[in-house]
C-alpha cells in the first residue's frame, strides 16, 4: 500500500503474540530474580552503573500486644454499667426466705389483736362481697389462680426469653436472681405483717388479714415485669413490652378484687398488698441495678455558705 513504508518507519506496528509456556516461565523467573535483588538491597537506583553493594538483611519486628486494651462492648442486654447480682443481695434473699419459713413453722396467731374495718372497709365490703357460698368459693379459687400466675411471666422472661430467644446467660442469671430476691422480700414482709397485726379476716376464719399476701405476691410480679420491660427490650417491641406490664398489673388488680369479693380481705388489706408488692417488685431491680449510670455514687459533708452565713452542706452524686 502507498505510504506503508513511511508509516512503518515512524510507528512500527506492534503485533500481539501469545506467549508459550517456556516464555511465561522465563518472564516469571526474571521477575522473581529482580524482586529478590531489590529485597536484599542489591540494587542502587541512584546510580545504575555503580557496583552492587550487599546490604544488611531487613529485619522484621512485632510490637507487643497491648495488655490494657479496652474490651469491646458486650453484646448482652444487661448493660455494663448495671451492677450484677451481689453477694449481699444473695445473703439478704436467703435471710428473708428463712424468716418466712420460720413464721410458717410457727403458725398464725390464734387470738386476733385487730378486728373490723377502718376507713371505707365496711362500706365497700357490704357493696362487693359475695353473698352465697358458691360465689365466695369461685372468687377465692380465681384469686388463687391469679396468685400462682404471678411469677410465671418474670421467670419466663429470665429462663425462656433471655436464655433461648436472646442466648444471653448474663441477663438470664441476673433476672432470675432478682426475681427470687423481690419475691423473698415481699413474702417476708407479708408474713411479718400478719403476725404483728393479727387482724381478723372479714369472714372471721383466722387472723391473717393484713395485709393480703396473695395480692402482694401478684403485685410483686407486676412490679418486676414493668421494671424489666421498661429498661430492657426483652420482647423486641415497645408495644409488646408495654403490654407485658399492663397484663401483669391487671393480674395483680384482679387478685386484689377477688380477695375482696371472696370476703377474705378488707379493701385496705388489698391496697396495702398492692403497694408493698409492687414496691418490692419495682424497687429491687431499679434501685439496686437499673438506676446506675456508670458513675460512682457518693455523699459528703463539708463547710459551705448559707443564707445566714456559713454552715454545713451536703454534696453528692446519685
DAQUICOR-V64449 format. One record per residue. N is the residue number from 0. RES is the residue in one small letter. PHI is phi in whole degrees, 0 to 359 (NA if undefined). OMEGA is omega in whole degrees, -180 to 180 (none if undefined). NEAR is the number of other ideal C-beta (glycine too) atoms within 12 Angstrom. Layout:
BEGIN
N,RES,PHI,OMEGA,NEAR  N,RES,PHI,OMEGA,NEAR
END
This chain:
BEGIN
0,x,NA,-180,7  1,x,295,180,6  2,x,77,-178,9  3,x,294,180,12  4,x,296,180,10  5,x,295,179,11  6,x,299,-179,12  7,x,292,-179,12  8,x,285,-177,10  9,x,279,-177,10  10,x,219,-178,9  11,x,300,180,11  12,x,288,179,10  13,x,261,-179,7  14,x,253,179,6  15,x,278,180,6  16,x,219,180,7  17,x,294,-179,8  18,x,280,177,12  19,x,278,-180,10  20,x,301,-179,10  21,x,293,179,10  22,x,291,177,13  23,x,299,179,13  24,x,298,-180,13  25,x,295,180,14  26,x,298,180,15  27,x,297,179,15  28,x,295,178,14  29,x,296,179,14  30,x,297,179,14  31,x,297,180,14  32,x,295,180,16  33,x,296,178,15  34,x,297,178,14  35,x,294,179,14  36,x,293,180,19  37,x,294,-178,17  38,x,296,-180,15  39,x,275,180,17  40,x,76,-177,16  41,x,260,175,20  42,x,242,179,22  43,x,227,-175,16  44,x,289,-178,12  45,x,287,-179,8  46,x,216,-177,10  47,x,300,-177,9  48,x,279,-178,9  49,x,292,179,11  50,x,293,180,10  51,x,288,-179,16  52,x,247,179,14  53,x,298,177,12  54,x,247,179,15  55,x,295,179,9  56,x,300,179,10  57,x,293,180,10  58,x,254,180,7  59,x,245,180,7  60,x,238,-180,6  61,x,245,178,6  62,x,288,179,6  63,x,297,179,8  64,x,292,180,7  65,x,289,-179,8  66,x,274,-179,7  67,x,253,-180,7  68,x,292,-180,8  69,x,284,-180,8  70,x,294,179,10  71,x,289,-180,8  72,x,300,-179,10  73,x,293,179,16  74,x,274,-179,15  75,x,290,174,22  76,x,289,174,32  77,x,281,-173,33  78,x,295,-176,24  79,x,296,-178,18  80,x,281,179,18  81,x,277,176,29  82,x,295,175,25  83,x,282,-177,26  84,x,301,-173,30  85,x,267,176,19  86,x,295,178,12  87,x,297,177,13  88,x,292,178,27  89,x,297,179,20  90,x,296,180,15  91,x,295,179,25  92,x,296,179,31  93,x,296,180,20  94,x,297,179,18  95,x,296,177,29  96,x,295,179,23  97,x,293,178,18  98,x,297,179,23  99,x,299,180,28  100,x,298,-180,16  101,x,294,180,16  102,x,292,179,25  103,x,297,179,20  104,x,293,-180,11  105,x,290,179,15  106,x,93,-178,15  107,x,286,176,26  108,x,289,-176,23  109,x,283,-176,13  110,x,260,-177,12  111,x,291,173,22  112,x,259,-174,19  113,x,216,179,25  114,x,235,174,20  115,x,83,-178,19  116,x,268,176,26  117,x,229,178,21  118,x,53,-176,15  119,x,262,-175,17  120,x,302,-174,30  121,x,293,180,18  122,x,296,-179,15  123,x,289,178,25  124,x,295,179,31  125,x,294,-177,17  126,x,280,-168,15  127,x,243,-174,27  128,x,291,179,30  129,x,290,-177,28  130,x,266,-177,15  131,x,254,-177,13  132,x,299,-178,13  133,x,295,178,12  134,x,295,177,18  135,x,302,-180,25  136,x,293,-179,19  137,x,296,-178,17  138,x,289,176,31  139,x,293,177,30  140,x,294,178,21  141,x,296,177,28  142,x,295,176,38  143,x,296,-179,23  144,x,293,-180,19  145,x,293,176,35  146,x,297,180,36  147,x,287,179,18  148,x,286,-173,27  149,x,306,-177,45  150,x,282,-176,34  151,x,297,-176,25  152,x,292,177,39  153,x,299,180,45  154,x,287,176,28  155,x,294,176,30  156,x,299,-177,42  157,x,282,-171,38  158,x,269,-178,25  159,x,250,-176,22  160,x,294,-178,31  161,x,291,-175,32  162,x,281,-174,23  163,x,268,-176,15  164,x,290,-178,19  165,x,258,-177,25  166,x,50,-174,15  167,x,242,-177,28  168,x,292,179,21  169,x,296,178,25  170,x,296,-178,37  171,x,298,-178,33  172,x,296,-178,21  173,x,292,179,36  174,x,296,180,44  175,x,296,-178,33  176,x,291,178,34  177,x,295,178,48  178,x,298,178,40  179,x,298,-180,33  180,x,296,-178,37  181,x,297,180,50  182,x,293,179,36  183,x,294,178,33  184,x,294,-179,38  185,x,296,179,48  186,x,296,179,36  187,x,296,179,33  188,x,298,180,35  189,x,296,-179,41  190,x,292,177,34  191,x,296,-179,26  192,x,296,-179,32  193,x,294,179,39  194,x,289,-177,29  195,x,285,-176,19  196,x,275,-178,28  197,x,49,-180,23  198,x,280,180,35  199,x,286,179,28  200,x,295,178,35  201,x,302,180,36  202,x,276,177,23  203,x,74,-175,15  204,x,288,180,18  205,x,202,-175,22  206,x,247,-177,24  207,x,247,-176,38  208,x,273,-174,45  209,x,252,-7,44  210,x,258,-175,39  211,x,292,179,43  212,x,291,177,44  213,x,302,-179,45  214,x,294,-179,45  215,x,297,180,45  216,x,294,178,48  217,x,296,179,49  218,x,290,175,47  219,x,299,176,50  220,x,298,178,45  221,x,293,179,44  222,x,298,178,43  223,x,298,-178,53  224,x,297,-180,47  225,x,294,180,38  226,x,294,-177,38  227,x,292,-176,44  228,x,284,176,37  229,x,276,180,23  230,x,251,-175,29  231,x,231,179,36  232,x,280,-176,24  233,x,295,-178,37  234,x,261,173,27  235,x,73,-179,15  236,x,210,-176,12  237,x,297,-180,15  238,x,291,179,13  239,x,294,179,17  240,x,293,176,26  241,x,294,179,19  242,x,296,178,19  243,x,297,178,34  244,x,296,-180,33  245,x,296,-180,20  246,x,298,-179,28  247,x,295,178,41  248,x,293,177,33  249,x,297,178,24  250,x,297,179,40  251,x,294,179,45  252,x,295,177,27  253,x,297,178,30  254,x,299,179,44  255,x,298,-179,46  256,x,295,-179,32  257,x,294,180,35  258,x,290,178,50  259,x,285,-179,42  260,x,295,179,32  261,x,287,179,40  262,x,61,-180,35  263,x,259,178,42  264,x,214,169,46  265,x,284,179,40  266,x,297,178,35  267,x,294,174,32  268,x,297,-177,42  269,x,290,180,42  270,x,296,178,30  271,x,298,178,34  272,x,297,177,47  273,x,298,-177,41  274,x,293,-178,28  275,x,294,-177,38  276,x,295,179,46  277,x,296,179,38  278,x,299,178,27  279,x,294,-177,40  280,x,297,-178,46  281,x,272,-174,39  282,x,287,-177,26  283,x,301,179,38  284,x,288,-174,42  285,x,284,-176,25  286,x,287,-177,23  287,x,270,-175,28  288,x,222,-169,32  289,x,286,-177,28  290,x,279,179,21  291,x,284,180,23  292,x,250,177,15  293,x,103,-179,12  294,x,270,178,11  295,x,285,177,13  296,x,263,-177,16  297,x,212,176,11  298,x,214,-177,12  299,x,215,176,14  300,x,251,179,12  301,x,193,179,13  302,x,291,179,13  303,x,193,-178,14  304,x,286,174,11  305,x,228,-180,11  306,x,295,-179,7  307,x,268,-178,6  308,x,133,180,9  309,x,257,-180,11  310,x,191,-179,13  311,x,256,178,13  312,x,246,178,14  313,x,247,178,15  314,x,232,179,13  315,x,183,175,13  316,x,240,-176,13  317,x,229,none,13
END
